[in-house]
Amino acid sequence: MGGDLRKNNLSVAPSFMVTAIKDTDGANLDRVQIIKGWLDASGDQHEHIYNVAVSDGRIIKDNKVASLASTVNLAEASYLNSIGAVQLSSVWVDPDFNPDVHAFYYARVIEIPTPRWNVYDAKFFGVKMDDQVPKIIRERAYTSPIWYTP
């Protein structure tokens, strides 16, 4: 969980091994992403999201991946774990590494779509929700950052 990388320890781009396992009572996993942030020579901040592991046999091409379908049943306030994965793993090497630039990295895990809490409440209390109310969510988990210092 987190850490520091220094230039004197790094002769090549850093590589990260990422493994995510779904919560026992939760939704399956859709994808794992690495978020990289850095400061350019002018001190401006930048971020880039890299897709590093995806479920259901989808292919990552040019850092893009097809969207995953939804199994959410709003009327029943339910979903099926028939899509997604129980576990996702990958080894990722920063393709844009510059050893002279400060950077940070963290992983983000995204679950398949599930009903939001308000959908469960609406079903339980038998009320109709306004169409403007968000009804589906894709829960996320984040790691602590790893900092790179030149």
ABEGO torsion letter per residue (X at the ends): XEEBBBAAABABBBBBBBBBBBBAABBBBABBBBBBBBBBAAGBBBBBBBBABBBGGBBBBGGBBBBBBBABBAAAGBBBAABEBABBBBBBBBAABBAABBBBBBBBBBBBBBBBAAAAAAAAAGBBBBAABBABBBBBBBBBBBBBBX
